Structures are given as structure tokens and as C-alpha cells.
Amino acid sequence: MAKQIFRLRGVPDDEAEDIRQLLNEHHFEFYETPAGNWGVSMPALWLLDESQEEAARAVIADYQEKRFLTARANYEQLKRECKHATLWTSFRDNPLQFLLYLAGILALVYFSIMPFLEAGS
């Protein structure tokens, strides 16, 4: 019986492709299920041989650990060079979008607390 080995929902395309390549390199037989027409199904990778689950999970865990360490090192490097994304860089890069998002957030907060303010008066 097939066993779900890796969910693809919210996974970047490059990571999903790396996982597929890893499974192929280690000769794991698998298939992929898409999200479907409306995106309600679970996109995932499934192992055909359930007995290979532990080995496949170990390979994927090793890959994800390396990916995490690489991403963290890249972020730390950008931070040391003061090139990492901040609130100020978001505003500087696209001020109109930033102000529209800020206005939306403030409107949401206002309408969320407005009933409580009116109830108190």
C-alpha cells in the first residue's frame, strides 16, 4: 500500500523538485498527487513501497536540515551586510503598497474593536 511521504502544499517549487530528485537518486518508487482543479486535494508525494518509509524519511530529513542551515547562513550573511529585509526596506521599495497594507490593517483593527468602544459609552 502507498504511504504519503511528503506534503507539497506551501512548499516552494525548488524544494519540491529537489525532493523528487532525491527520491529518484535513492531509487525510491513514488508518485505525486496534485492539488486538483480547485486546490482542495492534498498535493503530496507517495511511496509505493511502505517498507522504504523510514529510509525515505531519513533522506528527506537530512536534505531539509541542510536546506535550513544554508538558508540560515544566507540570512546571517545578509544581516551582517545590512542587506536583509526590514520594515524600512519594504516601505522604501514600494511605499504605495506599504501604505495600502497599513491602511487595511488599521481599518481591520478599528472595525474589530469599534463594537467594544461603543458598548462602553
Beta strands, then each sheet from edge to edge (+ up, - down):
strand 1: 3-7
strand 2: 30-33
strand 3: 44-47
sheet 1: 1+ 3- 2+
end
